[in-house]
């Protein structure tokens, strides 16, 4: 799992060849902490098909502002540099996979 910052976001996320799932979170956010193990599982299970990155919104306010993130946790799936899916709040792992899987390579 990658940790991205405002300075590296365009290169790491928008320039990636694989789809990138970005978890916008903050350390004080209890729902973010609840979602973290699920995100880690998805990162392991989809390695090679999906890049998973985390962005601390407290330390990196520019990128969340650019994408209109109003609440966390917010998950955004980027493919070919474009946002293709967005989930706000905590969801079960299977619901997340169902929403994102259509955008992943087999």
C-alpha positions as CSV (number, residue, x, y, z in Angstrom):
1,X,0.0,0.0,0.0
2,X,1.3,3.4,-0.9
3,X,1.1,6.7,1.0
4,X,0.6,9.6,-1.4
5,X,0.9,13.3,-0.7
6,X,-0.2,16.5,-2.6
7,X,3.2,16.7,-4.2
8,X,3.2,13.1,-5.5
9,X,-0.5,12.6,-6.3
10,X,-0.5,13.4,-10.0
11,X,2.5,11.2,-10.7
12,X,1.6,8.3,-8.5
13,X,-2.1,8.2,-8.9
14,X,-3.1,10.0,-12.1
15,X,-0.1,8.7,-14.0
16,X,-0.4,5.0,-13.0
17,X,-0.9,2.3,-15.5
18,X,-3.1,0.3,-13.2
19,X,-6.3,1.5,-11.6
20,X,-5.6,3.3,-8.3
21,X,-7.9,3.2,-5.2
22,X,-7.2,6.2,-3.0
23,X,-8.3,6.1,0.6
24,X,-8.7,9.7,1.9
25,X,-8.5,9.5,5.7
26,X,-7.3,11.1,8.9
27,X,-5.9,9.6,12.1
28,X,-8.6,11.0,14.3
29,X,-11.4,9.6,12.1
30,X,-12.9,6.5,13.8
31,X,-14.8,5.3,10.6
32,X,-11.5,5.6,8.7
33,X,-9.8,3.4,11.3
34,X,-12.7,0.9,11.0
35,X,-12.2,0.8,7.2
36,X,-8.4,0.4,7.3
37,X,-8.2,-3.4,7.7
38,X,-10.6,-3.8,4.7
39,X,-8.5,-1.5,2.6
40,X,-5.4,-3.5,3.6
41,X,-7.1,-6.8,2.6
42,X,-8.1,-5.4,-0.8
43,X,-4.6,-4.2,-1.4
44,X,-3.2,-7.7,-0.7
45,X,-5.8,-9.6,-2.6
46,X,-5.8,-7.3,-5.7
47,X,-2.0,-6.8,-5.9
48,X,-1.0,-6.6,-9.6
49,X,-4.5,-5.6,-10.7
50,X,-5.0,-2.5,-8.4
51,X,-2.8,0.0,-6.7
52,X,-4.1,1.0,-3.3
53,X,-3.0,4.3,-1.8
54,X,-3.8,6.3,1.3
55,X,-3.8,10.0,1.7
56,X,-3.9,11.8,5.1
57,X,-6.3,14.7,4.5
58,X,-4.9,16.6,7.5
59,X,-1.4,16.6,6.1
60,X,-2.4,17.0,2.5
61,X,-5.4,19.4,2.1
62,X,-4.9,20.5,-1.5
63,X,-5.8,17.2,-3.3
64,X,-9.0,16.5,-1.2
65,X,-10.1,20.0,-1.9
66,X,-9.4,19.6,-5.6
67,X,-11.7,16.5,-5.7
68,X,-14.4,18.1,-3.6
69,X,-14.1,15.7,-0.7
70,X,-16.4,16.8,2.0
71,X,-16.3,13.9,4.4
72,X,-14.0,11.0,5.2
73,X,-13.4,8.2,4.7
74,X,-13.8,8.7,1.0
75,X,-12.5,6.1,-1.5
76,X,-12.0,7.2,-5.1
77,X,-11.0,4.8,-7.8
78,X,-9.0,6.4,-10.6
79,X,-8.4,4.7,-14.0
80,X,-6.3,6.3,-16.7
81,X,-6.1,9.4,-14.6
82,X,-9.8,9.9,-14.3
83,X,-12.2,9.3,-11.4
84,X,-14.4,6.3,-12.2
85,X,-16.0,5.5,-8.8
86,X,-16.4,7.1,-5.4
87,X,-17.6,5.8,-2.1
88,X,-18.1,7.9,1.0
89,X,-18.3,6.2,4.4
90,X,-17.7,2.7,5.6
91,X,-19.0,-0.2,3.4
92,X,-18.5,-4.0,3.7
93,X,-15.6,-5.4,1.7
94,X,-17.8,-7.3,-0.7
95,X,-19.8,-4.1,-1.5
96,X,-16.6,-2.3,-2.3
97,X,-15.2,-5.1,-4.4
98,X,-18.5,-5.3,-6.4
99,X,-18.4,-1.6,-7.1
100,X,-14.7,-1.5,-8.1
101,X,-14.2,-4.9,-9.8
102,X,-15.6,-3.9,-13.2
103,X,-12.8,-1.4,-13.6
104,X,-10.0,-3.9,-12.9
105,X,-8.0,-6.0,-15.3
106,X,-8.7,-9.7,-15.1
